[in-house]
Amino acid sequence: MAFNHLPAGMHDALEPLSATPVTHSVPMAKNHRPSRPGENAGARPSPRTVLDRLTAGESRSSRITHTEHLPPRAGSHAVWPDRIRPEVIAAIRDAGIEHPWTHQAVAAEHALDGESVVIATGTASGKSLAYLAPVLSTLLDGSEAPNGRGATALYLAPTKALAADQRRAVKALAAPLGNAVRPAVYDGDTPVEEREWVRQYANYVLTNPDMLHLGVLPSHPRWAAFLRALRYVVIDECHTYRGVFGSHVAQVIRRLRRLCARYGANPVFLLASATSAEPAVSAGRLTGVPVRQVADDASPRGELVFALWEPPLTELRGEKGAPVRRTATAETADLLTDLTVQGVRSVAFVRSRRGAELIALIAQERLAAVDRSLPARVAAYRGGYLPEERRALERALHSGELLGLAATTALELGVDVSGLDAVVIAGYPGTRASLWQQAGRAGRSGEGALAVLVARD
């Protein structure tokens, strides 16, 4: 397979959608009827079974060029550091987590020791809890100050969707702690009337580097109380800050550190990253401070079946008569259609907004010919939607109301969409980190998962 590197969106603009008639490999049958929201869907089919259904038929089976099977892995437990407040440990247990994984406990220990740390473990390995435990414990200590905000924390995410998802997770986890933890999102979607409350009363502010640069740091006198009490800065999905963009974010982080020093604060940096070669080195370059790394993943993992999918040749001819393959967009739309018919909860990742809309539209049209109720269970997710539209799609995906979603990388980074069974990746996303981030969106609850990488011509 060969992957070209046209800018995002250009593939779909240059390639024909399809030159061959479409035949679905999974006919609609009673035993394949998707479960309705709220129904008991029963035992999920194994990833291998789902793949076998997708490749039924001679034309489909020849499109698989390689299949890799990653076996399940057992986890290793530890105990939380004794400096974490018992109320926080009790809240974590109320959430169904009796003991942390070893890497979570090690990362929390570094944070409590005042050492900046980067957690570079696999997708769905519990990186969020590893930094939330010490952060919530410190915020609980700070709530006992006379002003009720003796400690604050700042969370930076590369996307608004991830910040909103993290806020939901923090609110749910910290609910037993009462008003001691007050999380709030501060970004371009935050209403003007709420922003003053965030500045004065929130002790866990979730934002993004752009808003930090444009909305917080230039107005630092209004944020003086928050910055003076800043104990932790969480930088999630820090592997995304690379190249020119990463250099800019690194300068914003240094400006934040200078302003914190002006107000007498010296925050600890807690970073979460996809697996990478030298996470401590890149995290140190980003923050400008020495960073410890925790890279030994002790979490359990369900099996993953990873298939490489090559679209077939068409009768069309390209430059100098070269044969042209069917587009990755058309192949991905077919796969998303068949997965939906099977009742398999899936996300199809595509690099362009136009591609996401197109794949969802094609899948809806083809599903309408199978069952009129199915098109409503497939949608597109991309940047540019209104905040309430994005939140509604995220809720529908969480609840199971949606079975299929065609998404850009806006949904790639850390948003908890647990319960998904399959991921289809339309074209190589550019880096191995992004590839594994997207593949890891499925199987997040420890179940087996299927990932299919569809090659572009």
Summary of the structure (lengths in Angstrom):
residues: 457
radius of gyration: 23.1
end to end distance: 8.0
largest distance: 77.4
contacts: 1560
relative contact order: 0.17
helix: 44%
strand: 17%
